[in-house]
Amino acid sequence: METNRVNYISLGSGQPVILIHGMAASLRDWSNLAPELSAKGYAAYALDLLGHGESAKPDDPSLYQVESIYRHFLGWLEGLNLETPPILVGHSLGGYISLLHASRQPEAVRGLVLIDPYYDQNQLSFFQRLVRLSPTIGEKVMRISPQWLIHIVMGWNPEASTYFSPEVRQQIAADYKRASPHFVYITRDMPDLRARLPDVNVPTLVIWGERDETLNPASFLQLVQALPHATGYPVAATGHQPHISKPELVGRITLEFLRALDSSSALGGNPSAQLRGSSIAGS
């Protein structure tokens, strides 16, 4: 069926790592991290979520709910027939999907890397709250806005113009325009995950930009403290997409966590305790 089509890539072999992009993005967000993971002995998989990139884009607003997005993701994940539980790397909406999956099927997840993840509506900026309350307006804006205008507006955004090159801004704008305009409905029915956090009983690394203007940066430290086995790594001088604005740093931090996870599995230790640099220990 059209609603089941999933566009994805797979690179390399080894321990599986699933890369899940954020809202109005695509698997192209991982153009730096996926090859790096593959080169370091991991099997990297990245997909376009429902309504995004080259995956199915049903023209039905009722399908743009987080449960539909999750079921689309889960059907694809189960279809991979992985021999070992994967590590999930999720940004923003992808972080929400990762947390939701780990809370429902903790035995099916080996670890989490969450990049500026969404988990609580109180994280949202004023603009994001308006979109959440009035998604029909947001949909109309997305339908009529040409890609060149989105690109220009992003250039006016201090965060975008400071952290992204014109080429990267062009890619992000293209992904916004490629996504179904119905994506604005997703946040309308996203239950808060705060009550589920104690059930996420897997090693977790939370990475976030200290200048995130989409989600409240203070919320990420609160997430680290609420998760049973988490550590945090704030990234200075960047915003909501540190995996794009500072790919080398995020790649290094992620690989460090994965290696610590490999070592701890063999020795029975805590991977979070082995992280170096600016990491912040959780509970």
C-alpha positions in Angstrom: 0.0 0.0 0.0 1.0 3.6 -0.6 1.1 4.4 3.1 3.6 1.6 3.7 6.3 2.7 1.3 9.6 3.4 3.1 12.6 5.0 1.5 15.9 4.1 3.3 19.6 3.5 3.0 21.9 0.9 4.6 25.6 1.2 4.9 28.2 -1.2 6.3 27.9 -4.2 8.5 28.1 -4.9 12.2 26.1 -3.8 15.2 22.9 -2.1 13.7 22.4 1.6 14.3 19.1 3.2 13.2 19.1 6.9 12.3 15.8 8.7 12.7 15.4 12.3 11.4 13.3 15.1 12.8 10.1 16.8 11.5 10.2 18.2 7.9 13.7 16.6 7.4 14.9 13.4 5.7 17.5 10.8 5.8 19.9 13.3 4.2 20.3 14.7 7.7 22.7 11.8 8.3 24.9 12.3 5.2 27.9 12.7 7.5 27.1 10.3 10.4 25.9 7.3 8.4 29.2 6.9 6.4 31.2 7.5 9.5 29.4 4.8 11.4 29.9 2.4 8.5 33.6 3.1 8.3 33.9 2.3 12.0 32.3 -1.1 11.8 28.6 -0.5 12.3 25.6 -1.2 10.1 24.0 2.2 9.6 20.3 2.4 8.5 18.5 5.7 7.9 14.9 6.1 6.7 12.5 8.7 5.6 9.6 8.8 8.1 6.0 8.7 6.8 5.3 11.9 5.0 8.9 12.9 4.6 11.6 12.6 1.9 10.8 9.8 -0.6 8.7 7.7 1.7 4.9 7.5 1.4 3.0 10.8 1.7 -0.7 10.0 2.1 -3.0 12.9 1.4 -5.0 12.4 4.6 -4.4 14.7 7.6 -5.7 12.0 10.0 -2.7 9.8 9.2 -0.3 12.4 10.5 -0.4 11.4 14.1 2.5 10.1 16.1 1.0 6.6 16.3 0.8 6.4 12.5 4.4 7.7 12.2 5.5 5.1 14.8 3.7 2.2 13.2 5.2 3.1 9.8 8.6 3.1 11.4 8.0 -0.1 13.4 6.8 -2.0 10.4 10.0 -1.0 8.5 12.2 -1.8 11.5 10.7 -5.3 12.0 11.1 -5.9 8.3 14.8 -5.5 8.5 15.0 -8.8 10.5 18.0 -7.7 12.5 19.8 -10.4 14.4 20.6 -8.1 17.4 18.7 -5.2 19.0 19.7 -1.9 17.4 21.0 1.3 18.8 18.6 4.2 17.9 19.9 7.6 17.0 17.0 10.1 16.9 16.8 13.9 16.3 13.8 15.9 17.6 10.7 14.0 16.4 13.1 11.0 15.8 14.1 11.3 19.4 10.5 11.1 20.4 10.0 7.9 18.3 13.2 6.5 19.8 12.0 7.1 23.4 8.5 5.8 22.6 9.9 2.6 21.2 12.4 2.1 24.0 9.7 2.6 26.6 7.4 0.1 24.9 10.0 -2.5 23.9 13.1 -2.0 26.0 14.3 -5.5 25.2 14.4 -4.5 21.5 16.7 -1.6 22.0 20.4 -1.8 22.9 20.9 1.9 23.5 19.8 5.4 22.6 21.5 8.6 21.2 19.0 11.4 21.4 19.8 14.7 19.7 17.7 17.7 20.8 14.8 15.2 21.4 11.2 16.2 21.8 9.4 14.5 24.7 7.2 17.1 26.4 5.0 19.9 25.0 6.5 22.3 27.6 9.7 22.2 25.5 8.1 24.0 22.6 8.9 27.6 21.6 6.1 30.1 21.3 6.0 29.7 17.6 5.9 26.0 17.8 3.0 26.2 20.3 1.1 28.3 17.8 1.6 25.8 15.0 0.5 23.0 17.4 -2.7 24.9 18.2 -3.4 26.0 14.6 -2.0 23.3 12.3 -4.4 24.1 9.4 -2.8 27.5 9.1 0.7 26.0 9.2 -0.4 23.5 6.4 -1.6 26.4 4.2 1.7 28.3 4.7 3.7 25.2 3.7 1.6 24.6 0.6 2.0 28.1 -0.8 5.6 28.8 0.3 8.1 28.2 -2.6 11.4 26.6 -1.7 13.3 29.7 -2.5 11.3 31.7 0.0 11.9 29.0 2.7 15.6 29.2 1.9 15.6 33.0 2.2 13.7 33.0 5.5 16.1 30.5 6.9 18.9 32.9 5.9 17.2 35.6 8.0 17.0 33.2 11.0 20.2 34.1 13.0 20.5 30.4 14.0 20.4 29.2 10.4 22.7 31.9 9.0 25.3 31.4 11.7 25.5 27.6 11.9 24.7 26.5 8.3 26.3 27.1 5.0 24.1 28.3 2.1 24.3 24.7 0.6 23.1 23.2 3.9 20.3 25.8 4.2 19.3 24.8 0.7 19.1 21.2 1.6 17.0 21.9 4.7 14.7 24.1 2.7 14.3 21.4 0.1 13.4 18.8 2.7 10.8 21.2 4.2 9.2 21.5 0.7 9.5 17.8 -0.1 7.6 16.8 3.1 3.9 16.5 3.1 2.3 19.8 4.3 0.3 17.6 6.6 3.4 17.1 8.8 2.3 20.1 10.8 -0.5 18.0 12.3 1.9 15.6 14.0 2.6 17.6 17.1 -1.1 18.1 17.7 -1.5 14.6 19.2 1.9 13.8 20.7 1.4 12.7 24.3 4.0 13.8 26.7 6.5 11.1 27.5 7.5 12.2 31.0 5.6 9.4 32.7 7.2 6.9 30.5 10.8 8.0 31.0 11.5 5.6 34.0 10.6 2.7 31.6 13.5 3.7 29.2 15.9 1.3 31.0 18.7 1.4 28.4 22.0 3.3 28.2 21.3 6.7 26.7 23.3 9.7 25.5 21.5 13.0 25.1 23.2 15.6 22.9 21.8 19.1 22.5 22.6 22.5 21.1 22.9 25.1 23.9 21.2 27.7 21.6 18.3 25.6 20.5 15.5 28.0 19.6 13.0 25.3 18.8 13.0 23.3 22.0 14.0 24.7 25.4 17.6 23.7 26.0 17.0 23.4 29.8 14.6 20.6 29.1 17.4 18.3 27.9 19.2 18.3 31.2 15.9 17.5 32.8 15.6 14.6 30.5 19.1 13.3 31.4 18.1 13.5 35.1 14.8 11.7 34.5 16.2 8.8 32.6 17.5 5.8 34.6 20.8 5.4 32.6 21.6 8.6 30.8 24.4 11.1 30.3 24.2 14.5 28.5 26.5 16.4 26.2 25.6 20.1 25.6 27.1 21.5 22.4 28.1 25.2 22.6 27.4 27.8 20.0 24.9 25.7 18.0 21.1 25.3 17.9 18.5 22.6 17.2 20.5 20.6 14.7 24.0 20.0 16.0 24.3 16.8 13.9 24.2 19.1 10.9 25.9 22.3 12.1 28.8 20.4 14.0 28.8 16.9 12.4 32.4 16.1 13.3 31.8 16.8 17.0 28.5 14.9 17.1 30.1 12.0 15.2 33.0 11.8 17.7 30.7 11.9 20.7 28.3 9.3 19.2 31.1 6.9 18.3 32.6 7.4 21.8 29.3 6.4 23.3 29.0 3.4 21.0 32.5 2.1 21.8 31.7 2.6 25.5 28.5 0.6 25.0 30.5 -2.2 23.3 33.0 -2.2 26.2 30.4 -2.2 28.9 28.5 -5.0 27.3 31.6 -7.1 27.4 32.6 -6.0 31.0 29.2 -5.4 32.5 30.0 -1.7 33.1 28.1 1.6 32.6 28.8 3.2 29.2 27.8 6.6 30.4 30.6 6.6 33.0 33.2 6.1 30.2 32.3 9.3 28.3 34.9 12.1 28.3 34.8 15.8 27.6 31.8 18.0 28.6 29.4 15.1 29.4 27.0 15.5 32.3 26.1 12.5 34.3 22.4 11.6 34.8 20.7 9.8 37.6 
